[in-house]
Amino acid sequence: MATRILLITSSILGEHGQSNALAGHLLDRVAGRDDLTVTHRDLAVESLPHLGFEELSSWQVAAEGCSAEQQVLAQRSDSLIDELRAHEVLVLAVPMYNFGIPSQLKAWFDRVMRAGTTFRYTEQGPEGLVTGKRAVILAARGGEYAGTELDTQTPHLKAMLGMIGITDVSVIHAEGLAMGDGRREAALKEARQAIDGLVEAL
């Protein structure tokens, strides 16, 4: 059975986005592999609205008690969670915007992080319910932040993934992309090589 990869992109720059370029490189390497399949969700194209009270409330109502509007709202989250559960590997291609993740990606996390569905609270603390998966972050950044206190993005992503039970997380960085052509090309080459190794190992 083929390993199923869910690729999530969120760059607002389209074909000019470096995180999208890294995602495209992964897609190129996967192409032709019978043992790997990819579902690509582009959150900049298929954007999700910010989570509101009515949608949040729709998750708290039993299916038989939902109004037609609540069913539509709840289905948005249900379908994203079902899609996540149906894949063994999650790949997040993530640009850094103002030291954080794109709001488009945050809107996705707001739907897949649901108490009682993808995690639950116990006397020992929260327990993730989306287990047996691994995640890879393809991080594209104009500056160099990995390993510094300015990299608030990586711990945020790992914390959200860990909350739902995905603790096997690796990061492939492409940094310094706005710090001159030489540095950009070297960083992208190194990231592409790391993606090659990732795909080969799957």
CYANA upper distance limits for C-alpha pairs under 8 A (distance plus 0.5 A):
  1 MET  CA     35 ASP  CA      7.38
  2 ALA  CA     34 ASP  CA      7.34
  2 ALA  CA     35 ASP  CA      4.68
  2 ALA  CA     36 LEU  CA      5.50
  2 ALA  CA     37 THR  CA      6.97
  3 THR  CA     35 ASP  CA      6.58
  3 THR  CA     36 LEU  CA      5.38
  3 THR  CA     37 THR  CA      6.81
  3 THR  CA     87 HIS  CA      8.08
  3 THR  CA     88 GLU  CA      6.89
  3 THR  CA     89 VAL  CA      8.12
  3 THR  CA    202 LEU  CA      8.08
  4 ARG  CA     36 LEU  CA      6.50
  4 ARG  CA     37 THR  CA      5.48
  4 ARG  CA     38 VAL  CA      6.47
  4 ARG  CA     39 THR  CA      8.19
  4 ARG  CA     86 ALA  CA      8.15
  4 ARG  CA     87 HIS  CA      5.31
  4 ARG  CA     88 GLU  CA      5.96
  4 ARG  CA     89 VAL  CA      6.85
  5 ILE  CA     36 LEU  CA      7.77
  5 ILE  CA     37 THR  CA      6.51
  5 ILE  CA     38 VAL  CA      5.18
  5 ILE  CA     39 THR  CA      6.75
  5 ILE  CA     87 HIS  CA      6.16
  5 ILE  CA     88 GLU  CA      6.72
  5 ILE  CA     89 VAL  CA      5.20
  5 ILE  CA     90 LEU  CA      6.34
  5 ILE  CA     91 VAL  CA      7.55
  6 LEU  CA     38 VAL  CA      6.34
  6 LEU  CA     39 THR  CA      5.44
  6 LEU  CA     40 HIS  CA      6.64
  6 LEU  CA     41 ARG  CA      8.10
  6 LEU  CA     84 LEU  CA      7.56
  6 LEU  CA     87 HIS  CA      6.52
  6 LEU  CA     88 GLU  CA      8.37
  6 LEU  CA     89 VAL  CA      6.68
  6 LEU  CA     90 LEU  CA      5.37
  6 LEU  CA     91 VAL  CA      6.56
  7 LEU  CA     23 ALA  CA      8.15
  7 LEU  CA     38 VAL  CA      7.26
  7 LEU  CA     39 THR  CA      6.51
  7 LEU  CA     40 HIS  CA      5.25
  7 LEU  CA     41 ARG  CA      6.70
  7 LEU  CA     90 LEU  CA      6.63
  7 LEU  CA     91 VAL  CA      5.23
  7 LEU  CA     92 LEU  CA      6.57
  7 LEU  CA     93 ALA  CA      7.96
  8 ILE  CA     40 HIS  CA      6.58
  8 ILE  CA     41 ARG  CA      5.54
  8 ILE  CA     42 ASP  CA      6.46
  8 ILE  CA     43 LEU  CA      7.61
  8 ILE  CA     90 LEU  CA      8.17
  8 ILE  CA     91 VAL  CA      6.64
  8 ILE  CA     92 LEU  CA      5.44
  8 ILE  CA     93 ALA  CA      6.65
  9 THR  CA     19 SER  CA      8.07
  9 THR  CA     20 ASN  CA      7.04
  9 THR  CA     23 ALA  CA      7.86
  9 THR  CA     40 HIS  CA      8.18
  9 THR  CA     41 ARG  CA      6.92
  9 THR  CA     42 ASP  CA      5.31
  9 THR  CA     43 LEU  CA      6.54
  9 THR  CA     44 ALA  CA      7.90
  9 THR  CA     92 LEU  CA      6.76
  9 THR  CA     93 ALA  CA      5.50
  9 THR  CA     94 VAL  CA      7.16
 10 SER  CA     20 ASN  CA      8.47
 10 SER  CA     42 ASP  CA      6.46
 10 SER  CA     43 LEU  CA      5.45
 10 SER  CA     44 ALA  CA      5.65
 10 SER  CA     93 ALA  CA      7.45
 10 SER  CA     94 VAL  CA      6.91
 10 SER  CA     95 PRO  CA      8.01
 10 SER  CA    102 PRO  CA      7.10
 10 SER  CA    104 GLN  CA      6.69
 10 SER  CA    105 LEU  CA      6.48
 11 SER  CA     17 GLY  CA      6.49
 11 SER  CA     19 SER  CA      7.26
 11 SER  CA     20 ASN  CA      7.08
 11 SER  CA     43 LEU  CA      8.43
 11 SER  CA     44 ALA  CA      6.67
 11 SER  CA     94 VAL  CA      7.51
 11 SER  CA     95 PRO  CA      6.69
 11 SER  CA    102 PRO  CA      7.82
 12 ILE  CA     17 GLY  CA      7.80
 12 ILE  CA     44 ALA  CA      6.07
 13 LEU  CA     17 GLY  CA      5.21
 14 GLY  CA     20 ASN  CA      7.51
 14 GLY  CA     44 ALA  CA      8.46
 15 GLU  CA     20 ASN  CA      7.26
 15 GLU  CA     21 ALA  CA      7.76
 16 HIS  CA     20 ASN  CA      8.16
 16 HIS  CA     21 ALA  CA      8.23
 17 GLY  CA     21 ALA  CA      6.84
 17 GLY  CA     95 PRO  CA      8.45
 18 GLN  CA     22 LEU  CA      6.84
 18 GLN  CA     95 PRO  CA      8.03
 18 GLN  CA    140 ALA  CA      6.61
 19 SER  CA     23 ALA  CA      6.77
 19 SER  CA     93 ALA  CA      5.83
 19 SER  CA     94 VAL  CA      6.29
 19 SER  CA     95 PRO  CA      6.14
 19 SER  CA    138 LEU  CA      7.24
 19 SER  CA    139 ALA  CA      7.14
 19 SER  CA    140 ALA  CA      5.64
 20 ASN  CA     24 GLY  CA      6.52
 20 ASN  CA     93 ALA  CA      7.17
 21 ALA  CA     25 HIS  CA      6.71
 22 LEU  CA     26 LEU  CA      6.93
 22 LEU  CA     93 ALA  CA      7.73
 22 LEU  CA    138 LEU  CA      7.47
 22 LEU  CA    188 LEU  CA      8.49
 22 LEU  CA    191 ALA  CA      8.12
 22 LEU  CA    192 ARG  CA      7.38
 23 ALA  CA     27 LEU  CA      6.79
 23 ALA  CA     93 ALA  CA      6.61
 23 ALA  CA    138 LEU  CA      8.14
 24 GLY  CA     28 ASP  CA      6.68
 25 HIS  CA     29 ARG  CA      6.82
 25 HIS  CA    192 ARG  CA      7.38
 25 HIS  CA    195 ILE  CA      8.21
 26 LEU  CA     30 VAL  CA      6.70
 26 LEU  CA    195 ILE  CA      6.83
 26 LEU  CA    196 ASP  CA      7.97
 26 LEU  CA    199 VAL  CA      7.91
 27 LEU  CA     31 ALA  CA      6.61
 27 LEU  CA     38 VAL  CA      8.20
 29 ARG  CA    196 ASP  CA      7.44
 29 ARG  CA    199 VAL  CA      7.44
 30 VAL  CA     36 LEU  CA      7.04
 30 VAL  CA     37 THR  CA      7.97
 30 VAL  CA     38 VAL  CA      8.35
 30 VAL  CA    199 VAL  CA      7.38
 33 ARG  CA     37 THR  CA      8.23
 36 LEU  CA    202 LEU  CA      8.41
 41 ARG  CA     46 GLU  CA      8.01
 42 ASP  CA     46 GLU  CA      6.47
 42 ASP  CA     47 SER  CA      8.34
 43 LEU  CA     47 SER  CA      5.32
 43 LEU  CA     48 LEU  CA      7.58
 43 LEU  CA    104 GLN  CA      6.39
 43 LEU  CA    105 LEU  CA      7.26
 43 LEU  CA    108 TRP  CA      8.42
 44 ALA  CA    104 GLN  CA      7.01
 47 SER  CA    104 GLN  CA      6.87
 48 LEU  CA    104 GLN  CA      7.09
 48 LEU  CA    107 ALA  CA      6.63
 48 LEU  CA    108 TRP  CA      7.52
 49 PRO  CA    107 ALA  CA      7.34
 50 HIS  CA    107 ALA  CA      6.24
 51 LEU  CA     55 GLU  CA      7.15
 51 LEU  CA     56 LEU  CA      7.48
 51 LEU  CA    107 ALA  CA      7.11
 51 LEU  CA    110 ASP  CA      7.34
 51 LEU  CA    111 ARG  CA      8.27
 52 GLY  CA     56 LEU  CA      6.71
 53 PHE  CA     57 SER  CA      6.44
 54 GLU  CA     58 SER  CA      6.76
 54 GLU  CA     70 GLN  CA      8.22
 54 GLU  CA     73 LEU  CA      8.38
 55 GLU  CA     59 TRP  CA      7.59
 55 GLU  CA     70 GLN  CA      7.61
 55 GLU  CA     73 LEU  CA      5.78
 55 GLU  CA     74 ALA  CA      7.00
 56 LEU  CA     60 GLN  CA      7.99
 57 SER  CA     61 VAL  CA      7.62
 58 SER  CA     66 CYS  CA      7.80
 58 SER  CA     70 GLN  CA      5.51
 58 SER  CA     71 GLN  CA      7.65
 58 SER  CA     73 LEU  CA      6.95
 58 SER  CA     74 ALA  CA      5.96
 59 TRP  CA     74 ALA  CA      6.24
 61 VAL  CA     65 GLY  CA      6.76
 61 VAL  CA     66 CYS  CA      6.51
 62 ALA  CA     66 CYS  CA      6.91
 63 ALA  CA     71 GLN  CA      8.06
 66 CYS  CA     70 GLN  CA      6.00
 66 CYS  CA     71 GLN  CA      6.34
 67 SER  CA     71 GLN  CA      6.68
 68 ALA  CA     72 VAL  CA      6.97
 69 GLU  CA     73 LEU  CA      6.82
 70 GLN  CA     74 ALA  CA      6.46
 71 GLN  CA     75 GLN  CA      6.48
 72 VAL  CA     76 ARG  CA      7.30
 73 LEU  CA     77 SER  CA      8.02
 74 ALA  CA     78 ASP  CA      6.66
 75 GLN  CA     79 SER  CA      6.30
 76 ARG  CA     80 LEU  CA      7.08
 76 ARG  CA    111 ARG  CA      8.20
 77 SER  CA     81 ILE  CA      6.71
 77 SER  CA    111 ARG  CA      5.35
 77 SER  CA    112 VAL  CA      6.85
 78 ASP  CA     82 ASP  CA      6.60
 79 SER  CA     83 GLU  CA      6.61
 80 LEU  CA     84 LEU  CA      6.74
 80 LEU  CA    108 TRP  CA      8.45
 80 LEU  CA    111 ARG  CA      7.70
 80 LEU  CA    112 VAL  CA      6.98
 81 ILE  CA     85 ARG  CA      6.65
 81 ILE  CA    111 ARG  CA      8.13
 81 ILE  CA    112 VAL  CA      5.85
 81 ILE  CA    118 THR  CA      8.38
 82 ASP  CA     86 ALA  CA      6.69
 83 GLU  CA     87 HIS  CA      7.43
 84 LEU  CA     90 LEU  CA      8.14
 85 ARG  CA    130 VAL  CA      7.35
 87 HIS  CA    133 LYS  CA      8.35
 88 GLU  CA    132 GLY  CA      7.86
 88 GLU  CA    133 LYS  CA      5.56
 88 GLU  CA    134 ARG  CA      7.26
 89 VAL  CA    133 LYS  CA      6.32
 89 VAL  CA    134 ARG  CA      5.65
 89 VAL  CA    135 ALA  CA      6.20
 89 VAL  CA    136 VAL  CA      8.21
 90 LEU  CA    133 LYS  CA      8.07
 90 LEU  CA    134 ARG  CA      6.85
 90 LEU  CA    135 ALA  CA      5.08
 90 LEU  CA    136 VAL  CA      6.80
 91 VAL  CA    135 ALA  CA      6.18
 91 VAL  CA    136 VAL  CA      5.26
 91 VAL  CA    137 ILE  CA      6.38
 91 VAL  CA    138 LEU  CA      7.78
 92 LEU  CA    135 ALA  CA      8.07
 92 LEU  CA    136 VAL  CA      6.76
 92 LEU  CA    137 ILE  CA      5.34
 92 LEU  CA    138 LEU  CA      6.51
 93 ALA  CA    137 ILE  CA      6.50
 93 ALA  CA    138 LEU  CA      5.06
 93 ALA  CA    139 ALA  CA      6.74
 93 ALA  CA    140 ALA  CA      8.27
 94 VAL  CA    101 ILE  CA      7.34
 94 VAL  CA    102 PRO  CA      8.17
 94 VAL  CA    137 ILE  CA      7.44
 94 VAL  CA    138 LEU  CA      6.42
 94 VAL  CA    139 ALA  CA      5.56
 94 VAL  CA    140 ALA  CA      6.79
 95 PRO  CA    101 ILE  CA      7.30
 95 PRO  CA    102 PRO  CA      7.68
 95 PRO  CA    139 ALA  CA      6.46
 95 PRO  CA    140 ALA  CA      5.41
 95 PRO  CA    141 ARG  CA      6.56
 96 MET  CA    100 GLY  CA      6.12
 96 MET  CA    101 ILE  CA      6.15
 96 MET  CA    102 PRO  CA      7.67
 96 MET  CA    139 ALA  CA      7.94
 96 MET  CA    140 ALA  CA      7.14
 96 MET  CA    141 ARG  CA      6.06
 96 MET  CA    142 GLY  CA      8.36
 96 MET  CA    153 GLN  CA      7.89
 97 TYR  CA    101 ILE  CA      6.39
 97 TYR  CA    102 PRO  CA      6.58
 99 PHE  CA    150 LEU  CA      7.30
 99 PHE  CA    151 ASP  CA      7.14
 99 PHE  CA    152 THR  CA      6.85
 99 PHE  CA    153 GLN  CA      6.84
100 GLY  CA    152 THR  CA      7.06
100 GLY  CA    153 GLN  CA      5.52
101 ILE  CA    105 LEU  CA      7.14
101 ILE  CA    106 LYS  CA      7.37
101 ILE  CA    153 GLN  CA      6.77
102 PRO  CA    106 LYS  CA      7.00
103 SER  CA    107 ALA  CA      6.65
104 GLN  CA    108 TRP  CA      7.14
105 LEU  CA    109 PHE  CA      6.89
106 LYS  CA    110 ASP  CA      6.60
107 ALA  CA    111 ARG  CA      7.15
108 TRP  CA    112 VAL  CA      6.97
109 PHE  CA    113 MET  CA      6.31
109 PHE  CA    160 MET  CA      8.13
110 ASP  CA    114 ARG  CA      8.19
112 VAL  CA    118 THR  CA      7.46
113 MET  CA    117 THR  CA      8.42
113 MET  CA    118 THR  CA      6.46
113 MET  CA    119 PHE  CA      7.65
113 MET  CA    160 MET  CA      8.19
113 MET  CA    163 MET  CA      8.32
113 MET  CA    164 ILE  CA      7.04
114 ARG  CA    118 THR  CA      5.91
114 ARG  CA    119 PHE  CA      6.91
115 ALA  CA    119 PHE  CA      5.64
115 ALA  CA    120 ARG  CA      5.76
115 ALA  CA    121 TYR  CA      8.05
116 GLY  CA    120 ARG  CA      5.38
116 GLY  CA    121 TYR  CA      8.40
117 THR  CA    129 LEU  CA      7.65
118 THR  CA    128 GLY  CA      6.69
118 THR  CA    129 LEU  CA      5.33
118 THR  CA    130 VAL  CA      6.26
118 THR  CA    164 ILE  CA      5.81
118 THR  CA    165 GLY  CA      8.36
119 PHE  CA    126 PRO  CA      7.21
119 PHE  CA    127 GLU  CA      5.95
119 PHE  CA    128 GLY  CA      4.80
119 PHE  CA    129 LEU  CA      5.45
119 PHE  CA    130 VAL  CA      7.99
119 PHE  CA    163 MET  CA      7.12
119 PHE  CA    164 ILE  CA      5.59
119 PHE  CA    165 GLY  CA      7.87
120 ARG  CA    126 PRO  CA      6.04
120 ARG  CA    127 GLU  CA      5.81
120 ARG  CA    128 GLY  CA      7.13
120 ARG  CA    129 LEU  CA      7.88
121 TYR  CA    125 GLY  CA      6.11
121 TYR  CA    126 PRO  CA      4.74
121 TYR  CA    127 GLU  CA      6.61
122 THR  CA    126 PRO  CA      6.28
122 THR  CA    127 GLU  CA      7.38
126 PRO  CA    163 MET  CA      7.50
127 GLU  CA    163 MET  CA      7.42
127 GLU  CA    164 ILE  CA      7.69
127 GLU  CA    165 GLY  CA      7.47
128 GLY  CA    162 GLY  CA      7.44
128 GLY  CA    163 MET  CA      5.87
128 GLY  CA    164 ILE  CA      4.42
128 GLY  CA    165 GLY  CA      4.19
128 GLY  CA    166 ILE  CA      7.95
129 LEU  CA    164 ILE  CA      6.20
129 LEU  CA    165 GLY  CA      6.04
130 VAL  CA    164 ILE  CA      6.00
130 VAL  CA    165 GLY  CA      5.42
130 VAL  CA    166 ILE  CA      7.02
131 THR  CA    164 ILE  CA      8.26
131 THR  CA    165 GLY  CA      5.57
131 THR  CA    166 ILE  CA      6.46
132 GLY  CA    166 ILE  CA      7.93
133 LYS  CA    166 ILE  CA      6.50
133 LYS  CA    168 ASP  CA      7.66
134 ARG  CA    166 ILE  CA      6.69
134 ARG  CA    167 THR  CA      7.61
134 ARG  CA    168 ASP  CA      5.35
134 ARG  CA    169 VAL  CA      6.44
135 ALA  CA    166 ILE  CA      7.48
135 ALA  CA    167 THR  CA      8.42
135 ALA  CA    168 ASP  CA      6.72
135 ALA  CA    169 VAL  CA      5.23
135 ALA  CA    170 SER  CA      7.00
136 VAL  CA    169 VAL  CA      6.15
136 VAL  CA    170 SER  CA      5.42
136 VAL  CA    171 VAL  CA      6.20
136 VAL  CA    172 ILE  CA      7.90
137 ILE  CA    169 VAL  CA      7.98
137 ILE  CA    170 SER  CA      6.78
137 ILE  CA    171 VAL  CA      5.16
137 ILE  CA    172 ILE  CA      6.60
138 LEU  CA    171 VAL  CA      6.63
138 LEU  CA    172 ILE  CA      5.50
138 LEU  CA    173 HIS  CA      6.64
138 LEU  CA    174 ALA  CA      8.21
139 ALA  CA    171 VAL  CA      7.51
139 ALA  CA    172 ILE  CA      6.61
139 ALA  CA    173 HIS  CA      5.34
139 ALA  CA    174 ALA  CA      6.55
139 ALA  CA    175 GLU  CA      8.27
140 ALA  CA    173 HIS  CA      6.71
140 ALA  CA    174 ALA  CA      5.34
140 ALA  CA    175 GLU  CA      6.46
140 ALA  CA    177 LEU  CA      8.07
141 ARG  CA    173 HIS  CA      8.40
141 ARG  CA    174 ALA  CA      6.79
141 ARG  CA    175 GLU  CA      5.27
141 ARG  CA    176 GLY  CA      6.79
141 ARG  CA    177 LEU  CA      6.57
141 ARG  CA    178 ALA  CA      8.34
142 GLY  CA    175 GLU  CA      6.47
142 GLY  CA    176 GLY  CA      5.41
142 GLY  CA    177 LEU  CA      4.89
142 GLY  CA    178 ALA  CA      4.92
142 GLY  CA    179 MET  CA      7.39
143 GLY  CA    175 GLU  CA      6.26
143 GLY  CA    176 GLY  CA      4.77
143 GLY  CA    177 LEU  CA      6.98
143 GLY  CA    178 ALA  CA      6.89
143 GLY  CA    179 MET  CA      7.30
144 GLU  CA    175 GLU  CA      5.68
144 GLU  CA    176 GLY  CA      5.63
145 TYR  CA    149 GLU  CA      8.25
145 TYR  CA    150 LEU  CA      6.46
145 TYR  CA    151 ASP  CA      5.75
145 TYR  CA    175 GLU  CA      8.04
146 ALA  CA    151 ASP  CA      6.28
146 ALA  CA    173 HIS  CA      8.36
147 GLY  CA    151 ASP  CA      7.25
151 ASP  CA    155 PRO  CA      8.20
152 THR  CA    156 HIS  CA      6.75
153 GLN  CA    157 LEU  CA      6.71
154 THR  CA    158 LYS  CA      6.65
155 PRO  CA    159 ALA  CA      6.37
156 HIS  CA    160 MET  CA      6.79
157 LEU  CA    161 LEU  CA      6.64
158 LYS  CA    162 GLY  CA      6.32
158 LYS  CA    167 THR  CA      7.95
158 LYS  CA    169 VAL  CA      7.54
159 ALA  CA    163 MET  CA      6.54
160 MET  CA    164 ILE  CA      7.34
161 LEU  CA    165 GLY  CA      6.98
161 LEU  CA    166 ILE  CA      5.59
161 LEU  CA    167 THR  CA      7.17
162 GLY  CA    166 ILE  CA      5.36
162 GLY  CA    167 THR  CA      5.43
172 ILE  CA    191 ALA  CA      6.68
172 ILE  CA    194 ALA  CA      7.29
172 ILE  CA    195 ILE  CA      8.08
173 HIS  CA    187 ALA  CA      8.40
173 HIS  CA    191 ALA  CA      6.73
174 ALA  CA    184 ARG  CA      8.50
174 ALA  CA    187 ALA  CA      5.57
174 ALA  CA    188 LEU  CA      6.14
174 ALA  CA    190 GLU  CA      8.04
174 ALA  CA    191 ALA  CA      6.17
175 GLU  CA    184 ARG  CA      7.95
175 GLU  CA    187 ALA  CA      6.59
176 GLY  CA    180 GLY  CA      8.28
176 GLY  CA    183 ARG  CA      6.76
176 GLY  CA    184 ARG  CA      6.53
176 GLY  CA    187 ALA  CA      7.63
177 LEU  CA    181 ASP  CA      8.26
177 LEU  CA    183 ARG  CA      7.17
177 LEU  CA    184 ARG  CA      4.79
177 LEU  CA    185 GLU  CA      8.34
177 LEU  CA    187 ALA  CA      7.65
178 ALA  CA    184 ARG  CA      7.28
179 MET  CA    183 ARG  CA      6.80
179 MET  CA    184 ARG  CA      7.29
180 GLY  CA    184 ARG  CA      6.65
181 ASP  CA    185 GLU  CA      6.59
182 GLY  CA    186 ALA  CA      6.66
183 ARG  CA    187 ALA  CA      6.58
184 ARG  CA    188 LEU  CA      6.63
185 GLU  CA    189 LYS  CA      6.51
186 ALA  CA    190 GLU  CA      6.71
187 ALA  CA    191 ALA  CA      6.68
188 LEU  CA    192 ARG  CA      6.53
189 LYS  CA    193 GLN  CA      6.72
190 GLU  CA    194 ALA  CA      6.80
191 ALA  CA    195 ILE  CA      6.72
192 ARG  CA    196 ASP  CA      6.68
193 GLN  CA    197 GLY  CA      6.85
194 ALA  CA    198 LEU  CA      6.69
195 ILE  CA    199 VAL  CA      6.66
196 ASP  CA    200 GLU  CA      6.61
197 GLY  CA    201 ALA  CA      6.67
198 LEU  CA    202 LEU  CA      6.95
